Amino acid sequence: MDDQPTINPLFASHVTSIAFNLSLTKNMVVVLTDIASRGQVHRDTFRTMGMPCGFSTGLRGLLDRGLVFAPDPKWPGKCEFTEAGKAVFALLQMAGLVQRIEDKIAERKSA
């Protein structure tokens, strides 16, 4: 099998010991959705959702888990998904979490 994904050491060290465990906070899910839809993290997304601004803790958690990376360390809010991040985001979409966040943002913006 030559098409195996490259091992992401940050992700691997975060989720594995003997089992596989990955947990994400609401802030992290919001940040992933922001990165997917806008290419970067925006503080106003949290305000729009009626949440305290948690972009920095959400982003830090995603960086530490190896789900996103900042190509320019001077601008850490502009992030891209790693392969693991793409896979996790796809799972969040399958679970309906991304759509709920996008719906809530749209609802609040139209109010």
N, C-alpha and C positions, 0 to 999 in steps of 0.2 A: 504494500500500500504506500505508494509514493506521494499521495495527496493528503498526507496527515498534516494538520496544522502545526505550526511552530510552537514549542512550549514557551509560555509566558511565565518567567520565573516568579514575578510578583504575584500573579494570579494563582499559580500552583502552590506557592508557599502559604497563601492566605486560605485556600479552601481545602487543602489536603493534610491529613496526618495519616490516619488509617481509613477515614471516611471522607466524604465530600460534603462540605457545609458552606453555604454562602447565604448571608443575610444582608438585606439592604433596608435602610431607613426610608421613610417617606421623603425626606430631603434628597436622598441619593436618587430615588426614582424620579423626582421632579427635575433634578439636575440632568440625569440621562435623557429625559424627554426634551429638555431645553437644548441640549447639545445636538440631539437628533434633528430637531426642527429648526434651530436657529444657528447651529454651528458654534455656539458659545453659551456661557452661563450669564443670565441677566438677573439682577436683583429684583427687578420689577415683576418677574414671574411669581415670586413668592408673595409680593404685595397683592398682585392680581388674584391669587388664590386665597387670600385672606390668612396667610401663614406668616409667622415671624420669619425674618430673613435668615435662612439657614444654608445659603449657597456655599459658604466657605467650608462648613463642616461636611456638607454633602459632597462637595468636590474633593475635599481632602480624603474622605472615605473611599471615593471611586479611584483616585490616584493611588492610594495605598493598596487597594485590591487589584490593581493592574487592569482595570476595566476601561480607563481612559488615560491619555497622556497629553501633555502640553508640549507641542512642538517648539514653542518659544517660551522658555522659563521666565522671561520678563513679562509675559502676558499669559498667566496660567488660566485665566477664564476662557480662553479660546482653546478648546480641547478637541481631540479626535478619539473615536472608539478604537480600542485594540480589537483583535479578533475575538477575545473573550467578551469584551464589552458588546460587540455586535451580537454575539450569541445570547447574552443575558438580556439585551434589549429586545431581541426577537421573542424570548420567553415572556417578558413583561407585556409585550403586545398580545401574545397568545392568551395571557391571563386577563386581558382587558384593562390593565392598570393604566397604560399609556392613553387609551381612548378616554378613560374617566378623567384623567388630568387635563387632556386637551379640551374635553367638554366643559369642565369646570372653568378653565381659562376663558373659553369662548362665551360662556354664560355670564361671567363677571364682567367681561369687556363690553358686552351688549347691554348690561344693566345700567 
